[in-house]
Amino acid sequence: MYNAYRTLFAPFNSWGAAVQQLWSNPAFPLSGTPFGRAMAAGGELLERTTRTFPKPAFALTSTVIGGRDVAVQEERVLQTPFCDLIRFRRESGRQDPKVLLVAPLSGHHASLLRDTVLQLLPGHDVYLTDWIDARLVPLTAGSFDLDDYVALMQGFLRHLGPGAHAIGVCQPGVPLLAAVALLAEDGDVATPQTLTLMGAPIDTRVHPTQVDDFATGRSLDWFERSVVQEVPAGEPGAGRKVYPGFLQLAGFISMNPSVHAKAHWKLYRDLIDGNEDDAQSHRRFYDDYLAVMDVPAEYYLQTVASVFQRHDLARGEMIWRGRKVRPAAIRGTALFTIEGENDDITAPGQTFAAHALCSGIPQERKRHHLQPDSGHYGIFSGRRWREEIFPLVKAFIEGEC
């Protein structure tokens, strides 16, 4: 049905693009008139609302270190069927702290963390998990579940080596915390020096959100029957069972449809009024937000069951490949949790729950920050992240180095 929708609206998309190009072309006599700007704005809005958004590029080619521009190169240092580890290598020669930034595997591409990476780059050697769209992974690559996720995090941390720092944004909170706990219990030198969890659903029993209620209000069998789909023929991953990204996106938009409608109406007005900076800001956000990917069904179903329905980690009952996960085993890693006051996806208190679980970490090496007036995305992207939250993360890492 989704593929049929894309085919059906392809002509409308082409028409919208043509209208926008015609009425915004300086050579067209009416392009600068109020009517011309309205036509161009309407064409762009039609094109964007019927577009299938591709995976966005990070496009981070430089950063500023010590007042001078420094070139940045994106390198794939490890490749696995379901996730690549990429490094943003800076041509500076500096030996700054290594940071593993774990992006969510929840339907959006890792490029959603572009602003997070951008702020970290000047003072950190940044590595990022770049998840692969499951519709592109052939069946011959096998499956990928929550246990595999935890193992992958351990492998990435071992690649970074001793003294690294880990940051998990939203969904990775549980598997990343589990991976660190297992490394710590084994006395592995790859156990990170610090662990920062941002808007992570460590214990979704605390102030349940609409997302949490949806997950607990239905059986696992319902999720398997209703939202798990098979990748259609013609795709590299044909036959693979996935949770489609477009369903995740539809779910997020349905939570606040008026907010997204107002944002697009504002884009229309900004285009007419010539507010190009505001229009470009809208484009950047929604190019990332509307670009979605499919996730492996086995991982998705295990996450629903373990994190949202049974609360395994929060209850001290999480099992990884026959082994119990004990966050209390973490002793040498400092912990920082960050939450948004208005987060309607991961409510305040759900991430803070990690402090009680990590009872082996001395209190003086634990920090928590509740960001006023911030929603979910505001804690890792945008002005509040840049001006208020990032300085705290930077100081936390530097204080533990």
N, C-alpha and C positions, 0 to 999 in steps of 0.2 A: 504493500500500500504506500509506503514511504517512497519507494523508487518510482511508483506510478505518479505520485504527487510531484516529484522532481521533474519528471518528463512533461507532465501536464502544464506546469508553470514556467517551463523553459522559454516559451515564446514571449510570455509577459516580462520575463527577466530581460530578454533581448530588447524588447520594445522600450522598457524603462531606461535601459542603458543608452539606447539611441536618442530618446527624448532628452535625457540629461546632457549628452554630448552636444546635441544640436543647439539647445537653448543656452548653454554655457559657453559656446564657442564665441570668442571675441569678434570673429569675422561675420557672425550673424547679426544683422542690424538691430534686432530687438532683444539681444542677449542681456543688455545692461538695464533694461526697463523693469519696473516692478512686475509686469506681467511675465517677462522673460525669466526673471529670477524665480517666480512662483512655479513656472513650468519646469525649469531645471531642477528645482527642489522636489517637485512632485515626481519627476522622472527618477531622481536618485533614491527617493524613498521607496518607489515601486521596485526598483532594481535590488535594493538591499533587502526588502521584505520577501523577495522571491528567490534570493540567491542561496546556493549551497556553499557555505563558507569553508574554504580549505584550511588546512593546518597552517597557522600563522608562523612566519619566521621570527626568530628572536631579534635579528637585525641589531645586535649589540656589537658594533665594530670598534668602539673606542670608549675610554673612560678617562677621568681626570685624576692624576696622582701627583701630589706636590705642586699643583698649579700648572701642570703641563699635560697635554693630550698624550695618551698612551694607547697604542693599537691593541685590540682584543681579537683573538681568533677562537672560533668555536671548534672544539675537537671532540671526536667520539673516542673515548679512551677504553671503553668496554662495550661490547655489543652482545645482547641476548635476544632471544626471539620476541620477548614481550616488553623489554625495556632496555634502552641504551643509557650509559653513564656518559654525560658530556661535561667537558671542562671548558670554562671560559678563560683561556690562557692569555695573560697580559704580557706584553713585551716590555716589562719593567725590570726584570731581574730581581725583584724583591721576593723575600721569603716570608710571606704573610700567612696567617693561620688558614689551614685547609678547612673548608666548610662543605659538608654534604647537605644540599638543600633538596628535600624530598617533596616532590609535587604530588598532588592528589591523583589517584586513579579512580576517578568518579564521573567521567564523561567529558571533561574538558582537557585540552592539551596543556602541556607544561608551560607553554608560552603565556599562560595566565599569570605566571609569576615573573614576568619580564621586569616589572617595577621592583620586585623583591631583589632580583639579581642585580639590577642596575645600581641599587644603593649599596649592596655588599661589595661590588667589584673593586672600588678604590682601595679597600683595606683588607681584602680577603681573597684567597685562592678558591674560587667557587666551582663546585661540581654539582650537577643537577641531574635528577632522574627524568629522562625523556621517554615517556610511555608510548608504546606502539599501539596504533589503532588495531583492535583485535580482528577487525574485518580484513586486515591485510596480512594476518599471520596464518600460514597454511596449516591444515590439520596435522600434517606430518611433524610440526613443532611440538605436538603434545598439548597438555593442559597447563593451566596456571591457576593456582588457588591461594588461599590466605597463607598456608604454610610455605608455599613457594615465595610469596611476597616477603615473609620474615627472613627466609634464607637469602633472598636477593639483597636485602638491607645489610645483612651480616657480610656478604661478599663485597658489597660496595665499600663498607667501612674498612674491611681488611685491605682493600686496594688503596685507600687513602693512608692507612697506616696509623701509628701511634700519634696521639696529640691532636687528632682531628676534632671537629665540632659538627654536631648534627642539628638540623632544623627541619621539623615536620610541620607542614601547613595543612590543617584540616584532617582529611581522611587518613593520612599516613600515621596519625598519632598512635593508634593501637599497634600496628605491626612494627613501627619503629621502636616504640617503647619495649615491645617484646624482644626485638632483636638485641637492643642494648642490654636488657636484663639477662639474656642468654649468654652474651659475650662477657658480661661482668661476672656471672656465676662461674664461667670457665676460666676466669683470670686472663682472658685474651687481651693482648696488648692493643688490639684494635678498638677496644672499648673507648668511646669518644670522651673527650675532656669535658664537654658540655652538651646538654640536650635541651633544645628549645622547642616547645610545643605551642602552636598557634591555632586557636579555634579548633582543637582536636576533640573528637567524641570519645573521651576516655571512659566516661560513665554517663550514658544517656538517660539514666534514671533521674538525674538531677535536672529539674526544670525542663521537662520534655517539651520539645518544639513540635510544630506541625509535621516535620520530617520524621521525628521519633514516633509520634502517634501513628503515622501512616505505616511505619515498619512493624510496630507492635500490634496493630489492629487487624492484621491479616496473617494467615498461616504461611509457612514457607512454601507449601504446595501451591498456594494461590500465586505467589510470586513466580514460581517456576512455570505455572500454566499461563499466567497473564502477561508477564513482561519479558520473559526470556524468549528470544527469537533466533532463527537460524539465518546465517549470512547467505544471501541469495546467490545463485549461480552467476558467474561472470566476475566475481570478486576473488582476490587471492585466497581469502579465508573461507571460501564457499563451503557450507556444511557445518561450520563452527557455530556452536551455541553461544550467544552473547546477550548482554544487556545493552540494547541500542542507545547510543548517545542522544539521539533525538527524543527518546522517551524521558531521559534524565533532564534534558533541557526543557521539555514541555512541563515537567513537574516543577522545576524551579520557577518558570515564568508564571505558572498557574498560582503560585504562592502570592505573587505581587503583580498581577496583570496591569493594574492601574499605573504602577511605577514605570513599567516598561513602555506603556502607551504614552505617558506623559513625556518620557525621555525622547521618544520618536517624534512627538509633536514639537518638542523643543528643538530637535534637530531641524525640522521643517522651517520653524520660525527663524532659527539662526542662519540657515542658508538664504532665506529671503532677505534678512537684515544684514547679511554680509559678515556675520560673526564667525569667521573662519576658524579661529582658535578653538572656540567652543565646539564647533562642528567636528573639527579634527579630533578633539578629545573624545567625543561621542563615538566616532568611527573606530578609534583605537580600542576603546573598551569593548564595543560590541563585535568587532572583528574577532576578538579573543573569546568573548562570552558565547557567541553564536556558532563558533567552530567547535564541533563536538566529535567524539570518537566512541566506538563501541568498546566495552570491557568484557573480559571472559566471564561466561555465565557461572562457572564453578567458584571463581573468586567472589563474584557479586553475591551469590546465594550464601556462601560461607560468611561473608561480612554481615549480611542481614541477620543471619542466625546468631553468630557469635557476638557481634558488637551491639546490635540493636534489640535483639529479642532475648538472648540469654545473659548478656553482659558478662561474658566469661572472664575477661581480664579484670574488670572492676570487682568481681566477686572472688577473685583468686582462684578461678577454675579453668583458666586458659591452658590448653594442651597443645604443644607444638611437636609434631611427629613423635608422639608417645611420651613427651617430656613436659613436665609442668613448668609454666613460666612464672618466675618469682621476681617481680620488680624490687622487692626488698633486698635482693642481692646486689643492687646497684649501690656502690659506696663511694667510688672515686670520681663520679660524674656529677657535675653541678647541674641543677634543674631550673629552668625558667619557663613559666607558663604565661601565655598572653591570651586575653579574651576581649571581645567587643561588647560593650554595654547593651547594644541593640541587635546583637546577633540573633537572627531568627532561624538559623540553620544549626549552629552549635551554641546552645544557650550558655550564659555565664554560669560557672560552677562545674560544667562538664569537663573542662580541661584542667581546672584547679584540682580535680579529684586525683590527679597523678601524684600530688604531694603526699597524700595519705598512703598510697600504694608504695611509693618510694621511701619507705620508712628508714632505710639504711643510709640515706643521704643526710648529713648533718644539717640542721635547720639554717645555719649561717650560709650554706651553699645552695639555698633554695630562694627563688624569687618569683613573684607573681605580679602581673600588671593587668588591670581592668581599664580598657580605653574608653573614656566617656564619649557618648554620642557616635559610636562607631558600630557599623554593621559587620557582617561576615567578611566581605571583601576589603573593607577599609582597614583591617588590621595587617594586611600584607601588600596593599596597593593604594596609591593615591596620596593626598596631602598629609593625612594623619599618620600614615605609615612612614612617609619620608621625614616629617618634621618632629613627630613625637614618639613613635614606637621604635623606629630604626636606631636612633641614638641610644636607647636603652639596651637593645640587642648588642650593639657594637660595644658598649661599656661592659656588658655582661661577659662577652667573649674575651675582651681584652683583660678584664679583671681576673679571669681564670687561666690566662696563658702563662 
